[in-house]
Amino acid sequence: MLDADIYERMLRTAATVAEPLRATIAAIGPIEIAPPAHASLAERLFVEVVNQQLSTKAALSIWTRIEAAAAAQDGTPRDLFIPGTEVLLRSCGVSANKVRALHAIRGAEEAGLLGPELATYPHAERSAVLCRIRGVGPWTADMAGIFHFLDPDIWPVGDVAAVGVLRRLAGTEDTVAVAAQFAPYRSILARYMWRSRDAAPVAA
């Protein structure tokens, strides 16, 4: 569960920005920061590449098909991210560019570029390393930072959902400036924006 002092700080900061933002954080309450869902950075990057520019539902559907295809060969998804599997991955709904990115991530891992030392890097330096891998851009690096390395202070400027919710709640287009007020807990702010988006009622 989110530390009580951090939660109170989030509320105080939000109150100086806009009441709708404060009220949203208060309504959600202290959030749980789950441990990394994937055993390795490569596993996280595989998922994030599949997720790129897709709805959560569409990305999950594609990933489920990848898992089924791998299981049919008594393997795991990473076993498919090698040359020679392009047709199979495309049949799962993975675009040609993403297939190449998945291959590149596995290659980077095998080359030792995704080792545990990245956990000690500042986010900007780590992102520079990751963005040298084909198909990995700033958004993917931000997601890895927030969800795999649990870096508390990343504002994902390329995330349409987080940026859109903050714009609406803060009443301003300059979300970078708003998020800066929440440093060193900008990742926590992003998590609240995603929670708010997920909790919003679907329009009839």
N, C-alpha and C positions, 0 to 999 in steps of 0.2 A: 504494500500500500504506500502511496505517496507520503513522504515525510510531512508531518503536520505543519512544521515551520515553512516548508516550501509551499504548501497549499495556501497558507495564510498570506504568504508573500504574493502568490499569484492573484489572490483576491484583491489585495491592496493595490497592486499595480493595475489590475483590470479596472478598478474603481476610478483611477485617475485617467483612464482612456475613454471609457464609455460604459454607461450603466448596462446596456444589453450584453456586453462582453462579461462584465462582472456577474450578472444574473445567470448567464449560461454556465460559467464555471461553477458557480454556487449550486446550480441545479444538478449538475453532474456529480459534484462532490469529489472527495479524494479518489484518484484513480490508481489502479494497480499497474505497476511497471513490470511486465512479465519478463522473465529471463529470455535470452535468445532462443528462438524456436528451432534453429538449425545448428548442427554440430560444427560446421565449418563455414568460413566466409564464402567459399565457392558455392555451397548449397544455397546460401542467402541470395547470392548474385544470380544464380540460375532462376530462382523464383521471381526476383525483381525484373529480370529481363523479360520473362514471359508476361509479367504484369504491365509492362510499359504500354501506355496509351490505350489501356483496356479498362472496362468496368470490372469491378471485383468479381461479379458473376461470370463474365466471359473468361477472365483469366483463370478462375477456379475450374471452369469447364475444360479448358485446354490442358491445364496441369493434371486434371484427373485422367484425361485421355493419355497423356504422357506416362503417368504412373501405370495405367493399365497395359500400355504397349510394352513397358519395361518388364512388368510382372509376367507377361506372356512369354518373355524370354528368360524368365528366372533371374531378372536383374533389377536394378534400381534406375531411376531417371538418368543419373550421371553416366550410366553405361551406354546410353543412347547419344551422348553428346560427343561423338567422335565422327570423323569422316566416314562416309558410306551409309549414314543413317538419314540423309537428307530427305529422301522420299517418305520415309516413315514419319519423321517429325512434321513434315508438311501436311501429311494426312491427319495429324493430330490437331492441326490448326495453327501451327507455328509458322510465322512468315519466314521467307528466305533470309532476310537480314538478321532475324532473331536466331535462326539456326546457326548462322556464322558466328553470332555473338556467343552462343552457348558453347560452341566449339572453342572459341578464343578463351573463354573463362576457364574451361577445363585445361587448356594448354597453359594458361598462366599459372594455374595451381600446380601443374606438373613441373613447371619451370621454377617453382619455389617463390613466386611473386606474391602469394597470398598467405604468407606465414604469420604466425602469432605476433611477430614484432610490429605488425601494423596497428595492433591495439595500443601501442605506446605513442603512435604518431598523433600530432594535432590533426584535427579534421581536414584542414586545407591541404596539408602535406599528404595525408592518406588519400584524399580525393584525387590529388594530382597523379598518384600512383595508379589508382583504379581507373581513372579516365584515359589512361594510355591503352587500356584493353578495349578491343573492338566491341562496340555496342554498349559500353558502360559510359554514361554521361553523368553530369552533375546530379540529376534527380536520383539515379540509381545509387550513386555514391552517398547522397544524403540519406536515403532509406537504409543503406548498410550502416551508416553512422548512428542513426537513431535506433534501429531495431536489432542490429547485431552487436555493435560496440557499446550501445546504451549511452552514447554521448548525450549529455543533457542540454547542450547549447547549440543546436542547429536549427535554423529557420529554413525550411525547404522551399525556396523561392520559386521553384519550378513545379510545385505540386498544386494543381488546379483546385483541388478540394480544400486544402488547408488555407490557401490564399483567398479563395472565394468566400469561405465562411468568415474569415477575419475581416475582410473588406466589409461584409454586410454588418457584422456585429460592432465594428469600430467606426463605421461610417466614413471610411477613407480609403483611397486607392493605394496609399503608401504603406503597405503592410510591413515592409522592411523596417521603416522607422518605428512603427508600432511594436513590432517584435523585439526591436533593440531594447525597448524599455523592460522586457522580461529577462534579459540576460542576467545571469548565466543559465537560464532555464527555458530557452527558446524551443527546445525539443518538446518540453512539457506543454508549452503553449500549442504546438502543432498537434500533439496528442489530444488535447482538449478540443481543438477545431475538428479533428476527425471524429471524435466521439459525438460532437454536436451534429455533424453531418449525418452520422449513422442513426442518431436518435430522432432526426427530423421526420415528421409524418409525411407519408407519400400523398401528393395531391391527387384528388379524385378526378 
